[in-house]
Amino acid sequence: MASFWRAATGSTQREESYGGVEFWTNPERTGWLTKQGEYIKTWRRRWFVLKQGKLFWFKESQVNRSSKPRGVIPVGTCLTVKGAEDVLNKQFAFELSTNSETMYFIADSDKEKEEWINSIGRSIVQHSRSVTDSEVVDYDNTRFGF
């Protein structure tokens, strides 16, 4: 069985894996991050685009309709995003994890690291497959019998 990251980063990425997301327009967040490779654990600087529950990465920051992502992560399958400076012993590091795998990133500043963690965290909650619409409770409108 292919691993999550292999499936997300496979060299045979097809447009279907983008889920119809127009990553080139109105993204939720974009920016440079340094990403650790899955097999060869080298660090490479990539341009990231977060949109509609998918985290895409590219070699260049000029992203348009004809751009082909180098990989895409469906963040709804992720469980946590948190700082990883202690794990990697690198400043501004954070990790994105599923129940079986972890991917590491390094931002350019502490502010950018926190902004990415917050943006990805919101996206995980919004697109999580573990919560269905029928399970969402609006606590503001819930009556507690008072």
HUMO-V66370 format. One record per residue. N is the residue number from 0. RES is the residue in three letters. PHI is phi as a letter, one per 40 degrees, with the letter a starting at -180 (* if undefined). BURIAL is + if it has 9 or more other C-alpha atoms within 8 Angstrom, else -. Layout:
n=<N	N>
res=<RES	RES>
phi=<PHI	PHI>
burial=<BURIAL	BURIAL>
This chain:
n=<0	1	2	3	4	5	6	7	8	9	10	11	12	13	14	15	16	17	18	19	20	21	22	23	24	25	26	27	28	29	30	31	32	33	34	35	36	37	38	39	40	41	42	43	44	45	46	47	48	49	50	51	52	53	54	55	56	57	58	59	60	61	62	63	64	65	66	67	68	69	70	71	72	73	74	75	76	77	78	79	80	81	82	83	84	85	86	87	88	89	90	91	92	93	94	95	96	97	98	99	100	101	102	103	104	105	106	107	108	109	110	111	112	113	114	115	116	117	118	119	120	121	122	123	124	125	126	127	128	129	130	131	132	133	134	135	136	137	138	139	140	141	142	143	144	145>
res=<MET	ALA	SER	PHE	TRP	ARG	ALA	ALA	THR	GLY	SER	THR	GLN	ARG	GLU	GLU	SER	TYR	GLY	GLY	VAL	GLU	PHE	TRP	THR	ASN	PRO	GLU	ARG	THR	GLY	TRP	LEU	THR	LYS	GLN	GLY	GLU	TYR	ILE	LYS	THR	TRP	ARG	ARG	ARG	TRP	PHE	VAL	LEU	LYS	GLN	GLY	LYS	LEU	PHE	TRP	PHE	LYS	GLU	SER	GLN	VAL	ASN	ARG	SER	SER	LYS	PRO	ARG	GLY	VAL	ILE	PRO	VAL	GLY	THR	CYS	LEU	THR	VAL	LYS	GLY	ALA	GLU	ASP	VAL	LEU	ASN	LYS	GLN	PHE	ALA	PHE	GLU	LEU	SER	THR	ASN	SER	GLU	THR	MET	TYR	PHE	ILE	ALA	ASP	SER	ASP	LYS	GLU	LYS	GLU	GLU	TRP	ILE	ASN	SER	ILE	GLY	ARG	SER	ILE	VAL	GLN	HIS	SER	ARG	SER	VAL	THR	ASP	SER	GLU	VAL	VAL	ASP	TYR	ASP	ASN	THR	ARG	PHE	GLY	PHE>
phi=<*	c	c	d	c	c	c	c	b	d	c	b	d	b	d	d	c	c	g	g	c	c	c	c	b	f	c	c	a	b	i	c	b	c	b	c	c	c	c	c	c	c	b	b	c	b	c	b	b	b	a	f	g	b	b	c	b	b	c	b	c	c	b	a	d	c	c	b	c	c	a	a	b	c	c	c	c	c	b	a	b	a	d	b	c	c	c	c	f	b	c	g	c	a	b	b	b	b	c	b	a	b	b	b	b	b	c	c	a	c	c	c	d	c	c	c	d	c	c	c	c	c	c	d	c	c	b	c	c	c	b	c	d	c	c	c	b	c	c	c	b	c	c	b	g	c>
burial=<-	-	-	-	+	+	-	+	+	+	-	-	+	-	-	-	-	+	-	-	-	-	+	-	-	-	+	+	+	+	-	+	+	+	+	+	+	-	-	-	-	-	-	-	+	+	+	+	+	+	+	-	+	+	+	+	+	+	-	-	-	-	+	-	-	-	-	-	-	+	+	+	+	+	+	+	+	+	+	+	+	-	+	+	+	-	-	-	-	+	-	+	+	+	+	+	+	+	-	-	-	-	+	+	+	+	+	+	-	+	-	+	+	-	-	+	+	-	+	+	+	-	+	+	-	-	+	+	-	-	-	-	-	-	-	-	-	-	-	-	-	-	-	-	-	->
